[in-house]
Amino acid sequence: MTIRQIRVVPDPVLRTPCEPVKTITPAIRQLVTDLVDTVNDPGRAGLSANQIGVSLRVFSYNIGGKLGYVINPVIVETSGEQYGDEGCLSLPNLWYPTRRADYAKVRGINLDQQEITLEGRGVMGRMLQHECDHLDGHVYIDRLEKDARRQAMRLLRAQA
């Protein structure tokens, strides 16, 4: 079991859009294993590949006892709205109310290159959007209202 180190803001890999996985190789299989092992650590809900320094479109999740991954995820549907606290492994100790769609549906593939769909409401919906944002080079504080974002940036600079 390999638990990888989490990259934190301002690491530039977190602001770089990730490349799609073109071929399932032994390295991709190992990446998925590492992502699942790392997200399975207590208190973790989702983890994108760039959070462990790999700029490929893959994320893992651990929500409500469901542990898994998606390769080349794309959000294909959202609906409703939720507004609640959100945190991120790459922004340690920062939690801010963040507006998201309540429901999200993601399509991607698995290691057998079969199409898979992952969907959910509440925490699952939030995680799907959060991880896809990471893979697009965004972190959740980008979505905060102006005053909250300003406060988060001040705290980040103070931690550096």
N, C-alpha and C positions, 0 to 999 in steps of 0.2 A: 504494500500500500504506500502510495506517494502523496503526501500533502504538500502542495507547492506554495511558495511564498506569494503573497498578494501584493501587486503593484498599487501604489497610492498616488493620488494627485499631488504634485504636478507631473508625474511621469508621462512623457509624450505619447507612449503607446496607448494610453487611455483616450487620447484625443485624435487617434488615427483610425479612419474607417477600416474595417477588417475585410480581407479578401475572401471570396467564396472558396470552399474546398472543391477542388476539381476532380481529385482521385482519392479513393480510400486506400491509403498506404499503411504499412506498419506504424509509421510516425503518427498518423491520424488516429489510429486505434489506441496508441499510447496516450495521445493528447486527451482523448475521450475518457480513458481510464483515470488519468490524473485529474481531470475536471470533476469526475464523479467522486473520486476519493476525497478531493479537496472540499467539495460542497457538502460532503457527508459529515464534516466536522461540526460539532454542536453549534447551534445558533445561526447557521447559514441557510439561506433560501435559494439563492441563485448565484451563478458564477460564469462570467464570459471568458473566453480564451485570452482576450487581451488583458484581463486582470491578472493573468499569470505570465504575461509577456509574449503571447503568441497572437499575431495579427491575422487570425483566421476566424470565419463565421461559424463558431460553435459555442453553445452554452450548456451548462448542466443545471439541474434544479433538485431541490429537496423540500417539498411542500406537502404537509399533511401525511407524512409517511410514504409519499411517492418520490422515488429517486430515479432520475433519468437524464437525458441529453437530447439535443436537437442540433443537427448539422445543417448549415445554410438556412437558418430560420428567417422567415419573412412574415410580418403581421399582415393577415389577409382580411381581418374584420375586427372592429371594436364597436362597443355601444355602451350607453349609460355613462354615469360619472361617479367617481369616488374621490374623496378628499381626506387623506389621512397621513399619519407619520410614515416617512420613508427614510431608510438608511442605506448605507453602501459600505461594503468591505474596503473599497478604495478611498473612502472618506471616513476614516474611523472616528467614532464617537460623535458624529453629526447626524441628527434626526430632525427632519423638517416636514411639516404638512405639505403634501404634494398632490396636485390634481392629476388624475389619470382616468382613463375609461374604466368602468367597472368590469366589463367583459372584454376579453381579447382572445383571438384565435391566431395561431401561428402554424405555418406549414414549413416543412423541411424534409430532411431524409435521415435515415439511421445508417449504421455501419454496413448494412446489407444493401444500401442505396435504394431502399424502399421509401416511398413517400409516407410521411407521418404527419399527423395533425395533433396539436396540443392546444387545449382551450380551457378557460376557466374564468371565474368571477372572483372578486375580492382579492385576497392575497395572491392567488394564482394569476389572475388577470394583471395585477400590478407587477409581479415578477416577470411575466412575459414581455411587457412593455419596457421594463427597466433593463432587462438583459439585451433586448434588441436595440435599445438606445446605446448601450455600451458598444455593441458591434458596429454601430454607425458612428462611433467616436464621440458620444455624448455621455455626460454624467447627470444624475438626477437634479443636481443644484441648478443646471441650465434651465430647468422648468419652474423654478421657484419664482414667486412674486418678487418684485424689485427689492423691497426692504429686506426680506428674508435672504435673498441671494447675496446682498451686500454684507449682511451679518455673517453668513456662512464663509464668504471670501475672507473677511477679517479674521475669523477663527482659524481658517486654513493657514493664512500667513503667519499667525501667532504660533501655530504648531510647528511650522517649518524651522 
